[in-house]
Amino acid sequence: MNTDGIPSTSLPSQLPDSETRADGPVRWSRLAMASIVLSVLPIGSILAPLLGIVALFRFRGRPNLLGRGLAWGGIVLGFIASSIMVASAYGIYRSFMDLTARPSTALQAAWTGDAEQFRLQMAGPGKDATTATINAWIAPLRERFGTLDAVELAPSTPAVAGTTQPVARTEREMRALYVAVFRKDSGLTRLPLEVTFERPVGVDAVTAILVRRFRFDLPDGTRIVFPDDELTDPEQPAADPRP
């Protein structure tokens, strides 16, 4: 039988490989995959946008690479996660800075006669202090040392052998050492100031911590404490207030 005029219906000897292109085999971009994975990790989210951007540059002229969507996802999620992490870190930093500034705010308010602002910084009896009580407390300091110029964190000092570690009276208290600077015509006077902070029961937020008491140590060895019905133990040194 003559079959010269019948078109052949046989299959080609080799089918084209759907996973192969002219410029190489199709594969996923490792940078794109790393970007999307790191974008959901706490620290890795900082690197995710950078890897995603590098991956997008690698896609140029390389159609065999897959994962462009992963790269964009890593960039977007990485920026979002990094922004949240930075905002949280800044919020914690500001909370601690506001906490360390609370004694200064309270004392400056006491010196200017702003009893309401003073009470807002205080816990315990201090939050109910009257203007007369506050004035009576600061009167000896004002008379001897003049105007309150500043309240600063005391510089940290190395531990001295033989001294005991600071111990708070309760687990909700924390002691910190400051320096109160007073200004008078004769010059500046710097007084050690021990501040006791108190955290409310059942509350862990730093912003909820208030000042419980102040203790000024005068050069002649006497102490001026507020509230005066909660004298601190003289054997317990103050703690370094830095978090």
FENGIKA-V39094 format. One record per residue. N is the residue number from 1. D_FIRST is the distance of its C-alpha to the first C-alpha in Angstrom with 2 decimals. Layout:
# FENGIKA-V39094
n->N d_first->D_FIRST
n->N d_first->D_FIRST
This chain:
# FENGIKA-V39094
n->1 d_first->0.00
n->2 d_first->3.79
n->3 d_first->6.26
n->4 d_first->9.25
n->5 d_first->10.97
n->6 d_first->11.07
n->7 d_first->14.35
n->8 d_first->14.76
n->9 d_first->16.93
n->10 d_first->18.12
n->11 d_first->21.97
n->12 d_first->23.86
n->13 d_first->24.88
n->14 d_first->28.55
n->15 d_first->30.26
n->16 d_first->33.39
n->17 d_first->36.61
n->18 d_first->38.59
n->19 d_first->41.82
n->20 d_first->41.42
n->21 d_first->42.36
n->22 d_first->42.64
n->23 d_first->46.29
n->24 d_first->46.00
n->25 d_first->45.53
n->26 d_first->47.05
n->27 d_first->50.32
n->28 d_first->53.55
n->29 d_first->56.64
n->30 d_first->59.20
n->31 d_first->62.02
n->32 d_first->61.01
n->33 d_first->60.89
n->34 d_first->64.23
n->35 d_first->65.72
n->36 d_first->64.90
n->37 d_first->66.10
n->38 d_first->69.34
n->39 d_first->70.08
n->40 d_first->71.09
n->41 d_first->73.31
n->42 d_first->77.05
n->43 d_first->77.26
n->44 d_first->73.60
n->45 d_first->73.65
n->46 d_first->75.57
n->47 d_first->72.72
n->48 d_first->69.89
n->49 d_first->70.20
n->50 d_first->70.30
n->51 d_first->67.15
n->52 d_first->65.41
n->53 d_first->66.34
n->54 d_first->65.15
n->55 d_first->61.84
n->56 d_first->61.38
n->57 d_first->61.91
n->58 d_first->59.30
n->59 d_first->56.72
n->60 d_first->56.97
n->61 d_first->53.95
n->62 d_first->52.42
n->63 d_first->50.01
n->64 d_first->48.75
n->65 d_first->52.12
n->66 d_first->52.65
n->67 d_first->56.01
n->68 d_first->57.58
n->69 d_first->58.82
n->70 d_first->60.35
n->71 d_first->62.20
n->72 d_first->63.63
n->73 d_first->64.56
n->74 d_first->66.36
n->75 d_first->68.26
n->76 d_first->69.40
n->77 d_first->70.25
n->78 d_first->71.89
n->79 d_first->74.15
n->80 d_first->75.08
n->81 d_first->75.84
n->82 d_first->77.76
n->83 d_first->79.79
n->84 d_first->80.72
n->85 d_first->81.68
n->86 d_first->83.81
n->87 d_first->85.48
n->88 d_first->86.30
n->89 d_first->87.73
n->90 d_first->89.83
n->91 d_first->91.05
n->92 d_first->92.20
n->93 d_first->93.89
n->94 d_first->95.70
n->95 d_first->96.81
n->96 d_first->98.43
n->97 d_first->100.01
n->98 d_first->101.47
n->99 d_first->102.75
n->100 d_first->104.51
n->101 d_first->106.03
n->102 d_first->107.43
n->103 d_first->110.78
n->104 d_first->111.32
n->105 d_first->110.56
n->106 d_first->112.98
n->107 d_first->115.81
n->108 d_first->115.49
n->109 d_first->115.68
n->110 d_first->118.78
n->111 d_first->120.49
n->112 d_first->119.75
n->113 d_first->120.87
n->114 d_first->117.44
n->115 d_first->117.90
n->116 d_first->114.80
n->117 d_first->112.49
n->118 d_first->114.25
n->119 d_first->113.67
n->120 d_first->109.96
n->121 d_first->109.55
n->122 d_first->111.55
n->123 d_first->111.02
n->124 d_first->113.70
n->125 d_first->117.24
n->126 d_first->116.35
n->127 d_first->114.19
n->128 d_first->117.33
n->129 d_first->119.73
n->130 d_first->122.12
n->131 d_first->123.09
n->132 d_first->126.52
n->133 d_first->125.04
n->134 d_first->122.76
n->135 d_first->125.61
n->136 d_first->127.90
n->137 d_first->125.31
n->138 d_first->124.68
n->139 d_first->128.34
n->140 d_first->129.39
n->141 d_first->126.37
n->142 d_first->126.99
n->143 d_first->130.68
n->144 d_first->130.22
n->145 d_first->127.06
n->146 d_first->126.59
n->147 d_first->123.34
n->148 d_first->120.01
n->149 d_first->117.94
n->150 d_first->114.71
n->151 d_first->113.20
n->152 d_first->110.86
n->153 d_first->108.85
n->154 d_first->110.74
n->155 d_first->109.05
n->156 d_first->107.58
n->157 d_first->109.65
n->158 d_first->108.79
n->159 d_first->109.89
n->160 d_first->113.31
n->161 d_first->113.78
n->162 d_first->115.70
n->163 d_first->114.83
n->164 d_first->113.11
n->165 d_first->109.91
n->166 d_first->110.38
n->167 d_first->110.15
n->168 d_first->109.91
n->169 d_first->112.14
n->170 d_first->109.16
n->171 d_first->105.40
n->172 d_first->105.25
n->173 d_first->107.51
n->174 d_first->106.86
n->175 d_first->109.57
n->176 d_first->109.24
n->177 d_first->111.63
n->178 d_first->112.36
n->179 d_first->115.00
n->180 d_first->117.06
n->181 d_first->118.41
n->182 d_first->121.66
n->183 d_first->123.28
n->184 d_first->127.01
n->185 d_first->129.37
n->186 d_first->129.92
n->187 d_first->126.20
n->188 d_first->123.17
n->189 d_first->123.29
n->190 d_first->120.30
n->191 d_first->120.57
n->192 d_first->118.26
n->193 d_first->116.71
n->194 d_first->114.98
n->195 d_first->112.67
n->196 d_first->111.39
n->197 d_first->108.23
n->198 d_first->107.27
n->199 d_first->103.92
n->200 d_first->104.09
n->201 d_first->103.24
n->202 d_first->99.58
n->203 d_first->98.55
n->204 d_first->96.59
n->205 d_first->96.24
n->206 d_first->98.02
n->207 d_first->99.21
n->208 d_first->101.22
n->209 d_first->103.36
n->210 d_first->106.90
n->211 d_first->110.12
n->212 d_first->112.35
n->213 d_first->115.34
n->214 d_first->116.78
n->215 d_first->119.15
n->216 d_first->120.99
n->217 d_first->122.63
n->218 d_first->125.71
n->219 d_first->127.25
n->220 d_first->130.34
n->221 d_first->128.25
n->222 d_first->128.41
n->223 d_first->125.37
n->224 d_first->124.64
n->225 d_first->122.11
n->226 d_first->120.51
n->227 d_first->120.53
n->228 d_first->123.75
n->229 d_first->123.38
n->230 d_first->120.34
n->231 d_first->121.61
n->232 d_first->119.04
n->233 d_first->119.53
n->234 d_first->120.99
n->235 d_first->119.49
n->236 d_first->115.91
n->237 d_first->114.67
n->238 d_first->112.35
n->239 d_first->108.63
n->240 d_first->106.57
n->241 d_first->105.16
n->242 d_first->101.96
n->243 d_first->98.82
